[in-house]
Structure formats: structure tokens, C-alpha cells
Amino acid sequence: MIAPILRRDLTLALRSGGAWLYGVFFFAVFIALNAIALGGSLNVMRPLAPALIWLAVIFSAMLSFQAIFQEDFNDGNLAQLKLSGVSLINLCTAKTISFALLSILPLLAAVPIAALVFDMPRDVVLATTSSLLLSTPAIAVYGVLSSAILAGRRGGGFLIVLITTPFLIPVLIFGLEAIEGFSKNGLAAIEFRIVIGLSLIAIAVGIPAAAAALKAHLE
């Protein structure tokens, strides 16, 4: 049942007139403002570039967290899916995949452009992109979890930040550590394995928790 839900979400996104690209616009604005704030000096910006790109991706993704379930909850689609016997675990899994494809993947595609702004070395670009890619499941799952917890609540943007920040801080820390480890051990660095572990833990814990939160809202 995951495939039909995923296909529906992708179709709706393509018909939305590019609303799913708002995160990329915010990403570009964040990078540009930081470049201006740092005075445009490559010697200053280059060491900070991986951290700035990571923050840009996380903040851009957070913009879309609340919308993951909001519209389906408001128009009754969630209730209809539950009544039709759709597993909430499958629903949350499909939402995680669609969010990763529609909101996070375009941000990863924009990383090389940001790297040009900061004049990042190729190995640092590869390390940054790899750490973000391996962290994508964790970011997407925690977005789905926070959206499920706040389903039906208006003006929950600040609560989204409060809910997701404690989960995303370890992902951010080890994601940046993986970039450092890449210079010595490449993708075999232990930090990359930790990032993979964090993503697997997020999937194992976050998706059932999101399903439980949705069930509580729908009963």
C-alpha cells in the first residue's frame, strides 16, 4: 500500500505549481545571506561552509515539516485512509519517502552550487553531500514524526522546532564529524557508520511513533 500513497503524493506535488521548491529558495537565500554576513572572504567562508550548508538543509526542511500531514488531516483524507484499512505504519513510511524525494533531494542537488559560492574543495563537497545523503532518512523521519504529533494544530511552526531540534542535533553533530573523518578514512570513517546508525534508529523508532501519534489524533 506504500506505492499508491507515494505515487499520489508525488502527483499532487507536481501539480502544485512548484510549491515543493520553496525549500530550495530558502536554502539559496540562507547561503547568500551568510556569504554577505561573512564579508565575502573565501578564507573566512571556506572552513565554515560544511556547517552552513548543513544548517541550510535542516532549516529548509523544517519549513515543510508541518505540511506533511496537515492538508490530509484537514480535508479528511487521513480519516478515510484509516477507515479503508490502510496501515498507519505504511502511511508514515510512504510520507517519509515522499518527503525525502520532494523536499530533501532537491536540497542535496543544490549543495554543489553552494559549494561554488564557498569555493569548497572537491573532497569536502563529496564528504558534505555524502553525510547529508546518509542523514536524509533521519531528517525525513523526524519531520514526519513532528508533523504527526502536531496534525490538525494551527500555527505549530515553533512547536515543530522544539520537537525536532533535540532529535536533529546528534545527526548534525555526527554529520559534521563525518566530514572531518572523510579526510583521513574516506567513506569508511567510523563517523559515517554512526550517521547510518542514527538514520536506522530514526526509522525503527520514529515511524512507529508517528503512526501512534496519528492514531491518537484519529480516534
MIDOSE-1310 file (N, C-alpha, C; in nm, 2 decimals, decimal comma, always signed):
residues 219
miap	+0,08/-0,12/+0,00/+0,00/+0,00/+0,00/+0,09/+0,13/+0,00; +0,22/+0,11/+0,02/+0,31/+0,23/+0,02/+0,31/+0,29/-0,12; +0,32/+0,21/-0,22/+0,34/+0,27/-0,36/+0,23/+0,36/-0,40; +0,10/+0,32/-0,38/-0,01/+0,41/-0,42/-0,01/+0,55/-0,35
ilrr	+0,02/+0,54/-0,22/+0,03/+0,67/-0,14/+0,14/+0,75/-0,19; +0,26/+0,69/-0,22/+0,38/+0,76/-0,27/+0,35/+0,82/-0,40; +0,28/+0,75/-0,49/+0,25/+0,80/-0,62/+0,15/+0,91/-0,61; +0,06/+0,91/-0,52/-0,04/+1,02/-0,51/+0,03/+1,14/-0,46
dltl	+0,12/+1,13/-0,36/+0,19/+1,25/-0,31/+0,28/+1,31/-0,42; +0,35/+1,23/-0,49/+0,43/+1,28/-0,60/+0,35/+1,35/-0,71; +0,23/+1,30/-0,74/+0,15/+1,36/-0,84/+0,09/+1,49/-0,79; +0,05/+1,50/-0,67/+0,00/+1,62/-0,61/+0,11/+1,73/-0,61
alrs	+0,23/+1,69/-0,57/+0,34/+1,78/-0,57/+0,37/+1,84/-0,71; +0,37/+1,76/-0,81/+0,39/+1,81/-0,94/+0,28/+1,90/-0,99; +0,16/+1,88/-0,94/+0,05/+1,97/-0,98/+0,04/+2,10/-0,89; +0,13/+2,11/-0,80/+0,12/+2,22/-0,70/+0,18/+2,35/-0,76
ggaw	+0,24/+2,34/-0,87/+0,30/+2,46/-0,93/+0,44/+2,50/-0,88; +0,51/+2,40/-0,83/+0,64/+2,42/-0,78/+0,65/+2,46/-0,63; +0,54/+2,45/-0,56/+0,55/+2,48/-0,41/+0,65/+2,40/-0,34; +0,68/+2,28/-0,39/+0,77/+2,19/-0,32/+0,92/+2,24/-0,33
lygv	+0,94/+2,35/-0,42/+1,07/+2,40/-0,44/+1,10/+2,52/-0,34; +1,00/+2,56/-0,26/+1,02/+2,67/-0,17/+1,14/+2,65/-0,08; +1,17/+2,52/-0,04/+1,28/+2,49/+0,05/+1,41/+2,52/-0,02; +1,42/+2,50/-0,15/+1,54/+2,53/-0,23/+1,56/+2,68/-0,23
fffa	+1,45/+2,76/-0,25/+1,46/+2,90/-0,25/+1,52/+2,95/-0,11; +1,46/+2,90/+0,00/+1,51/+2,93/+0,13/+1,66/+2,90/+0,15; +1,70/+2,78/+0,10/+1,84/+2,73/+0,10/+1,93/+2,83/+0,03; +1,89/+2,88/-0,08/+1,97/+2,98/-0,16/+1,98/+3,11/-0,08
vfia	+1,87/+3,15/-0,03/+1,87/+3,28/+0,05/+1,96/+3,27/+0,17; +1,95/+3,16/+0,24/+2,03/+3,14/+0,36/+2,18/+3,14/+0,33; +2,21/+3,07/+0,22/+2,36/+3,07/+0,18/+2,40/+3,21/+0,14; +2,32/+3,28/+0,06/+2,36/+3,41/+0,02/+2,37/+3,51/+0,13
lnai	+2,28/+3,50/+0,23/+2,29/+3,59/+0,34/+2,41/+3,57/+0,43; +2,44/+3,44/+0,44/+2,56/+3,41/+0,52/+2,69/+3,45/+0,45; +2,69/+3,44/+0,32/+2,81/+3,48/+0,24/+2,83/+3,63/+0,26; +2,71/+3,71/+0,25/+2,72/+3,85/+0,27/+2,77/+3,89/+0,41
algg	+2,71/+3,82/+0,51/+2,74/+3,84/+0,65/+2,89/+3,82/+0,68; +2,95/+3,72/+0,62/+3,09/+3,69/+0,64/+3,18/+3,77/+0,55; +3,13/+3,87/+0,49/+3,21/+3,96/+0,41/+3,26/+3,92/+0,28; +3,21/+3,80/+0,24/+3,25/+3,75/+0,10/+3,39/+3,70/+0,10
slnv	+3,46/+3,69/+0,21/+3,60/+3,64/+0,21/+3,60/+3,49/+0,21; +3,66/+3,44/+0,10/+3,67/+3,29/+0,09/+3,75/+3,23/+0,20; +3,85/+3,30/+0,25/+3,93/+3,24/+0,36/+3,85/+3,23/+0,49; +3,75/+3,31/+0,50/+3,66/+3,30/+0,62/+3,55/+3,20/+0,60
mrpl	+3,49/+3,20/+0,48/+3,38/+3,12/+0,45/+3,41/+2,97/+0,43; +3,53/+2,95/+0,37/+3,56/+2,81/+0,33/+3,56/+2,71/+0,45; +3,62/+2,74/+0,56/+3,61/+2,65/+0,68/+3,47/+2,63/+0,74; +3,39/+2,73/+0,72/+3,25/+2,73/+0,78/+3,15/+2,67/+0,68
apal	+3,19/+2,65/+0,56/+3,10/+2,61/+0,45/+3,02/+2,48/+0,49; +3,08/+2,37/+0,53/+3,00/+2,25/+0,56/+2,90/+2,27/+0,66; +2,93/+2,34/+0,77/+2,83/+2,37/+0,88/+2,72/+2,45/+0,83; +2,75/+2,55/+0,75/+2,65/+2,64/+0,69/+2,55/+2,57/+0,60
iwla	+2,61/+2,48/+0,52/+2,53/+2,40/+0,42/+2,44/+2,31/+0,50; +2,49/+2,24/+0,61/+2,41/+2,15/+0,69/+2,30/+2,23/+0,75; +2,32/+2,35/+0,81/+2,22/+2,42/+0,87/+2,11/+2,47/+0,77; +2,16/+2,51/+0,65/+2,07/+2,55/+0,54/+1,97/+2,43/+0,51
vifs	+2,03/+2,31/+0,50/+1,94/+2,20/+0,46/+1,84/+2,17/+0,58; +1,88/+2,17/+0,70/+1,79/+2,14/+0,81/+1,69/+2,25/+0,82; +1,72/+2,38/+0,82/+1,62/+2,48/+0,83/+1,53/+2,48/+0,71; +1,58/+2,45/+0,59/+1,49/+2,45/+0,47/+1,39/+2,33/+0,49
amls	+1,44/+2,22/+0,54/+1,35/+2,10/+0,55/+1,24/+2,13/+0,66; +1,28/+2,20/+0,77/+1,19/+2,23/+0,87/+1,07/+2,31/+0,82; +1,09/+2,40/+0,72/+0,98/+2,48/+0,67/+0,87/+2,39/+0,62; +0,90/+2,27/+0,58/+0,79/+2,18/+0,52/+0,74/+2,07/+0,61
fqai	+0,80/+2,07/+0,74/+0,76/+1,96/+0,83/+0,61/+1,96/+0,86; +0,56/+2,08/+0,89/+0,42/+2,08/+0,94/+0,32/+2,04/+0,83; +0,36/+2,07/+0,70/+0,27/+2,04/+0,59/+0,26/+1,90/+0,55; +0,34/+1,81/+0,61/+0,34/+1,67/+0,57/+0,21/+1,60/+0,58
fqed	+0,14/+1,63/+0,70/+0,01/+1,57/+0,72/-0,10/+1,67/+0,73; -0,07/+1,80/+0,73/-0,17/+1,90/+0,76/-0,28/+1,90/+0,67; -0,26/+1,90/+0,54/-0,36/+1,91/+0,44/-0,45/+1,78/+0,44; -0,38/+1,67/+0,45/-0,46/+1,54/+0,45/-0,55/+1,53/+0,58
fndg	-0,50/+1,59/+0,69/-0,58/+1,59/+0,81/-0,70/+1,68/+0,80; -0,68/+1,80/+0,74/-0,78/+1,90/+0,73/-0,89/+1,86/+0,64; -0,86/+1,79/+0,52/-0,96/+1,76/+0,43/-1,02/+1,62/+0,45; -0,98/+1,55/+0,56/-1,04/+1,42/+0,59/-0,97/+1,30/+0,53
nlaq	-0,87/+1,32/+0,45/-0,81/+1,21/+0,38/-0,75/+1,11/+0,48; -0,69/+1,16/+0,58/-0,63/+1,07/+0,68/-0,73/+0,98/+0,74; -0,85/+1,03/+0,78/-0,95/+0,95/+0,84/-1,00/+0,85/+0,74; -1,02/+0,89/+0,61/-1,06/+0,80/+0,51/-0,96/+0,68/+0,49
lkls	-0,83/+0,72/+0,49/-0,73/+0,61/+0,47/-0,74/+0,51/+0,59; -0,76/+0,56/+0,71/-0,76/+0,47/+0,82/-0,89/+0,39/+0,82; -1,00/+0,44/+0,78/-1,12/+0,37/+0,76/-1,12/+0,26/+0,65; -1,04/+0,29/+0,55/-1,02/+0,19/+0,44/-0,92/+0,08/+0,47
gvsl	-0,87/+0,09/+0,60/-0,78/-0,02/+0,64/-0,63/+0,00/+0,61; -0,59/+0,11/+0,56/-0,45/+0,14/+0,54/-0,37/+0,14/+0,67; -0,26/+0,07/+0,67/-0,18/+0,07/+0,79/-0,11/+0,21/+0,81; -0,12/+0,26/+0,93/-0,06/+0,39/+0,95/+0,09/+0,38/+0,95
inlc	+0,15/+0,26/+0,97/+0,29/+0,24/+0,96/+0,33/+0,26/+0,81; +0,25/+0,20/+0,72/+0,27/+0,21/+0,58/+0,26/+0,36/+0,53; +0,15/+0,42/+0,59/+0,13/+0,56/+0,55/+0,25/+0,65/+0,59; +0,30/+0,63/+0,71/+0,41/+0,71/+0,76/+0,54/+0,68/+0,68
takt	+0,55/+0,55/+0,64/+0,67/+0,52/+0,56/+0,66/+0,59/+0,42; +0,54/+0,58/+0,36/+0,53/+0,65/+0,23/+0,55/+0,80/+0,24; +0,50/+0,86/+0,35/+0,52/+1,00/+0,37/+0,67/+1,04/+0,39; +0,74/+0,95/+0,46/+0,89/+0,97/+0,48/+0,96/+0,96/+0,34
isfa	+0,93/+0,87/+0,26/+0,99/+0,86/+0,13/+0,96/+0,98/+0,04; +0,83/+1,01/+0,04/+0,79/+1,13/-0,05/+0,85/+1,26/+0,00; +0,86/+1,27/+0,13/+0,93/+1,40/+0,18/+1,07/+1,40/+0,15; +1,14/+1,28/+0,16/+1,28/+1,28/+0,12/+1,30/+1,31/-0,03
llsi	+1,21/+1,26/-0,11/+1,23/+1,28/-0,26/+1,19/+1,43/-0,29; +1,09/+1,48/-0,23/+1,04/+1,61/-0,28/+1,10/+1,73/-0,21; +1,14/+1,71/-0,08/+1,19/+1,82/+0,00/+1,34/+1,82/+0,02; +1,40/+1,70/+0,04/+1,54/+1,69/+0,08/+1,63/+1,67/-0,05
lpll	+1,58/+1,58/-0,14/+1,67/+1,56/-0,26/+1,70/+1,68/-0,34; +1,60/+1,77/-0,36/+1,63/+1,90/-0,43/+1,74/+1,98/-0,36; +1,74/+1,98/-0,22/+1,84/+2,05/-0,14/+1,97/+1,99/-0,16; +1,98/+1,86/-0,17/+2,11/+1,79/-0,20/+2,16/+1,83/-0,33
aavp	+2,07/+1,84/-0,43/+2,11/+1,88/-0,56/+2,17/+2,02/-0,57; +2,13/+2,10/-0,47/+2,17/+2,24/-0,47/+2,31/+2,25/-0,39; +2,35/+2,15/-0,33/+2,48/+2,16/-0,25/+2,60/+2,19/-0,34; +2,61/+2,13/-0,46/+2,73/+2,17/-0,54/+2,73/+2,32/-0,58
iaal	+2,61/+2,38/-0,59/+2,60/+2,52/-0,63/+2,65/+2,60/-0,51; +2,61/+2,56/-0,39/+2,65/+2,63/-0,27/+2,80/+2,62/-0,25; +2,85/+2,50/-0,29/+3,00/+2,47/-0,28/+3,08/+2,57/-0,37; +3,02/+2,60/-0,48/+3,09/+2,70/-0,57/+3,10/+2,84/-0,50
vfdm	+2,99/+2,88/-0,43/+2,99/+3,01/-0,36/+3,10/+3,01/-0,26; +3,12/+2,90/-0,19/+3,22/+2,90/-0,08/+3,36/+2,85/-0,13; +3,37/+2,81/-0,26/+3,49/+2,76/-0,31/+3,55/+2,64/-0,23; +3,46/+2,55/-0,21/+3,50/+2,43/-0,13/+3,58/+2,33/-0,22
prdv	+3,68/+2,27/-0,16/+3,75/+2,16/-0,23/+3,66/+2,05/-0,27; +3,69/+1,97/-0,37/+3,61/+1,86/-0,42/+3,58/+1,76/-0,31; +3,69/+1,72/-0,24/+3,67/+1,62/-0,14/+3,58/+1,66/-0,03; +3,58/+1,79/+0,01/+3,49/+1,84/+0,11/+3,34/+1,84/+0,06
vlat	+3,33/+1,87/-0,07/+3,19/+1,87/-0,13/+3,14/+1,73/-0,13; +3,22/+1,63/-0,17/+3,18/+1,49/-0,17/+3,15/+1,45/-0,02; +3,23/+1,48/+0,07/+3,20/+1,44/+0,21/+3,07/+1,51/+0,26; +3,05/+1,63/+0,23/+2,93/+1,70/+0,28/+2,81/+1,64/+0,22
tssl	+2,81/+1,62/+0,09/+2,70/+1,56/+0,02/+2,67/+1,42/+0,07; +2,78/+1,34/+0,10/+2,76/+1,20/+0,15/+2,70/+1,20/+0,29; +2,75/+1,29/+0,37/+2,69/+1,29/+0,51/+2,55/+1,33/+0,51; +2,51/+1,43/+0,42/+2,37/+1,47/+0,42/+2,28/+1,36/+0,36
llst	+2,34/+1,29/+0,26/+2,26/+1,18/+0,20/+2,23/+1,07/+0,30; +2,33/+1,03/+0,37/+2,32/+0,93/+0,47/+2,23/+0,97/+0,59; +2,22/+1,10/+0,61/+2,13/+1,15/+0,72/+1,99/+1,18/+0,67; +1,97/+1,17/+0,54/+1,83/+1,20/+0,49/+1,72/+1,12/+0,55
paia	+1,74/+0,99/+0,57/+1,63/+0,92/+0,64/+1,60/+0,97/+0,78; +1,70/+1,01/+0,86/+1,67/+1,06/+0,99/+1,60/+1,19/+0,98; +1,64/+1,28/+0,90/+1,58/+1,41/+0,88/+1,43/+1,40/+0,84; +1,41/+1,31/+0,74/+1,27/+1,29/+0,69/+1,18/+1,23/+0,80
vygv	+1,23/+1,13/+0,87/+1,15/+1,06/+0,97/+1,11/+1,15/+1,08; +1,21/+1,23/+1,13/+1,18/+1,32/+1,24/+1,08/+1,43/+1,19; +1,09/+1,47/+1,06/+0,99/+1,56/+1,01/+0,85/+1,50/+1,01; +0,84/+1,37/+0,97/+0,71/+1,30/+0,97/+0,66/+1,29/+1,11
lssa	+0,75/+1,26/+1,20/+0,71/+1,24/+1,34/+0,65/+1,37/+1,40; +0,72/+1,48/+1,38/+0,68/+1,61/+1,43/+0,54/+1,65/+1,37; +0,53/+1,62/+1,24/+0,41/+1,66/+1,17/+0,29/+1,57/+1,22; +0,32/+1,45/+1,25/+0,21/+1,36/+1,30/+0,17/+1,40/+1,44
ilag	+0,27/+1,44/+1,52/+0,23/+1,49/+1,66/+0,15/+1,62/+1,66; +0,17/+1,70/+1,56/+0,10/+1,83/+1,55/-0,01/+1,83/+1,45; -0,05/+1,72/+1,40/-0,15/+1,71/+1,29/-0,28/+1,78/+1,34; -0,33/+1,87/+1,26/-0,46/+1,94/+1,30/-0,44/+2,06/+1,38
rrgg	-0,32/+2,09/+1,42/-0,29/+2,21/+1,51/-0,24/+2,32/+1,42; -0,31/+2,44/+1,43/-0,27/+2,55/+1,35/-0,15/+2,63/+1,42; -0,07/+2,69/+1,34/+0,04/+2,77/+1,40/+0,14/+2,69/+1,48; +0,17/+2,57/+1,44/+0,26/+2,49/+1,51/+0,40/+2,50/+1,47
gfli	+0,44/+2,60/+1,40/+0,57/+2,62/+1,35/+0,68/+2,62/+1,45; +0,65/+2,69/+1,56/+0,75/+2,70/+1,67/+0,76/+2,57/+1,74; +0,65/+2,50/+1,76/+0,65/+2,37/+1,82/+0,73/+2,26/+1,74; +0,72/+2,28/+1,61/+0,79/+2,19/+1,52/+0,94/+2,20/+1,55
vlit	+0,99/+2,32/+1,57/+1,13/+2,34/+1,60/+1,16/+2,28/+1,74; +1,08/+2,30/+1,84/+1,10/+2,25/+1,97/+1,11/+2,09/+1,97; +1,02/+2,03/+1,89/+1,01/+1,89/+1,89/+1,13/+1,83/+1,81; +1,16/+1,88/+1,70/+1,26/+1,82/+1,61/+1,41/+1,85/+1,65
tpfl	+1,43/+1,97/+1,71/+1,57/+2,01/+1,74/+1,65/+1,91/+1,82; +1,59/+1,86/+1,93/+1,67/+1,76/+2,01/+1,70/+1,63/+1,93; +1,62/+1,59/+1,84/+1,65/+1,47/+1,76/+1,75/+1,50/+1,65; +1,75/+1,62/+1,59/+1,84/+1,66/+1,48/+1,98/+1,70/+1,53
ipvl	+1,99/+1,74/+1,65/+2,12/+1,79/+1,70/+2,23/+1,68/+1,69; +2,20/+1,55/+1,74/+2,30/+1,45/+1,72/+2,33/+1,42/+1,57; +2,23/+1,42/+1,49/+2,25/+1,40/+1,34/+2,34/+1,51/+1,29; +2,32/+1,63/+1,33/+2,40/+1,74/+1,28/+2,55/+1,72/+1,33
ifgl	+2,56/+1,69/+1,46/+2,70/+1,68/+1,51/+2,78/+1,57/+1,44; +2,72/+1,45/+1,43/+2,79/+1,34/+1,37/+2,80/+1,36/+1,22; +2,71/+1,43/+1,16/+2,72/+1,46/+1,01/+2,84/+1,55/+0,99; +2,86/+1,65/+1,07/+2,98/+1,73/+1,05/+3,11/+1,66/+1,09
eaie	+3,10/+1,57/+1,19/+3,22/+1,49/+1,23/+3,26/+1,40/+1,11; +3,16/+1,35/+1,04/+3,18/+1,26/+0,93/+3,26/+1,33/+0,82; +3,23/+1,46/+0,80/+3,30/+1,54/+0,70/+3,45/+1,55/+0,74; +3,48/+1,57/+0,87/+3,61/+1,57/+0,92/+3,68/+1,44/+0,90
gfsk	+3,61/+1,33/+0,93/+3,67/+1,20/+0,92/+3,70/+1,15/+0,78; +3,63/+1,21/+0,68/+3,64/+1,18/+0,54/+3,78/+1,21/+0,50; +3,85/+1,31/+0,55/+3,98/+1,35/+0,50/+4,08/+1,24/+0,54; +4,06/+1,16/+0,64/+4,15/+1,05/+0,68/+4,11/+0,92/+0,63
ngla	+3,99/+0,88/+0,64/+3,94/+0,74/+0,61/+3,84/+0,73/+0,50; +3,81/+0,85/+0,43/+3,70/+0,84/+0,33/+3,57/+0,80/+0,38; +3,49/+0,73/+0,30/+3,36/+0,69/+0,34/+3,36/+0,58/+0,44; +3,48/+0,52/+0,47/+3,50/+0,41/+0,57/+3,51/+0,47/+0,71
aief	+3,52/+0,60/+0,72/+3,53/+0,66/+0,85/+3,42/+0,62/+0,95; +3,45/+0,60/+1,07/+3,35/+0,55/+1,17/+3,24/+0,64/+1,19; +3,26/+0,77/+1,16/+3,16/+0,87/+1,18/+3,04/+0,85/+1,08; +3,08/+0,80/+0,96/+2,98/+0,77/+0,86/+2,89/+0,65/+0,91
rivi	+2,95/+0,56/+0,97/+2,88/+0,44/+1,02/+2,78/+0,49/+1,14; +2,83/+0,58/+1,21/+2,74/+0,64/+1,32/+2,62/+0,71/+1,26; +2,65/+0,79/+1,15/+2,54/+0,86/+1,09/+2,44/+0,76/+1,03; +2,49/+0,65/+0,97/+2,40/+0,54/+0,92/+2,32/+0,48/+1,04
glsl	+2,38/+0,46/+1,15/+2,32/+0,41/+1,27/+2,21/+0,50/+1,32; +2,23/+0,63/+1,32/+2,13/+0,72/+1,36/+2,01/+0,72/+1,27; +2,04/+0,71/+1,14/+1,92/+0,70/+1,05/+1,84/+0,57/+1,07; +1,91/+0,46/+1,09/+1,84/+0,34/+1,11/+1,76/+0,34/+1,24
iaia	+1,81/+0,40/+1,35/+1,74/+0,42/+1,47/+1,62/+0,51/+1,45; +1,63/+0,61/+1,37/+1,52/+0,70/+1,34/+1,41/+0,63/+1,28; +1,45/+0,54/+1,18/+1,34/+0,47/+1,11/+1,27/+0,37/+1,20; +1,35/+0,30/+1,28/+1,30/+0,19/+1,37/+1,21/+0,25/+1,48
vgip	+1,24/+0,37/+1,53/+1,17/+0,43/+1,64/+1,07/+0,54/+1,59; +1,11/+0,62/+1,50/+1,03/+0,74/+1,46/+0,90/+0,70/+1,38; +0,91/+0,61/+1,29/+0,79/+0,57/+1,21/+0,68/+0,51/+1,30; +0,71/+0,41/+1,38/+0,60/+0,36/+1,47/+0,55/+0,47/+1,56
aaaa	+0,64/+0,56/+1,61/+0,59/+0,67/+1,70/+0,50/+0,76/+1,62; +0,53/+0,79/+1,49/+0,45/+0,88/+1,41/+0,31/+0,81/+1,39; +0,31/+0,68/+1,36/+0,19/+0,61/+1,34/+0,10/+0,61/+1,47; +0,16/+0,60/+1,58/+0,09/+0,61/+1,71/+0,03/+0,74/+1,73
alka	+0,11/+0,85/+1,70/+0,06/+0,99/+1,71/-0,06/+1,01/+1,62; -0,05/+0,96/+1,50/-0,17/+0,98/+1,41/-0,29/+0,90/+1,46; -0,27/+0,78/+1,51/-0,38/+0,70/+1,56/-0,45/+0,78/+1,68; -0,37/+0,84/+1,76/-0,43/+0,91/+1,87/-0,51/+1,03/+1,82
hle	-0,47/+1,10/+1,72/-0,55/+1,21/+1,66/-0,68/+1,16/+1,60; -0,67/+1,04/+1,54/-0,79/+1,00/+1,46/-0,89/+0,92/+1,54; -0,86/+0,90/+1,66/-0,96/+0,82/+1,75/-1,04/+0,91/+1,84
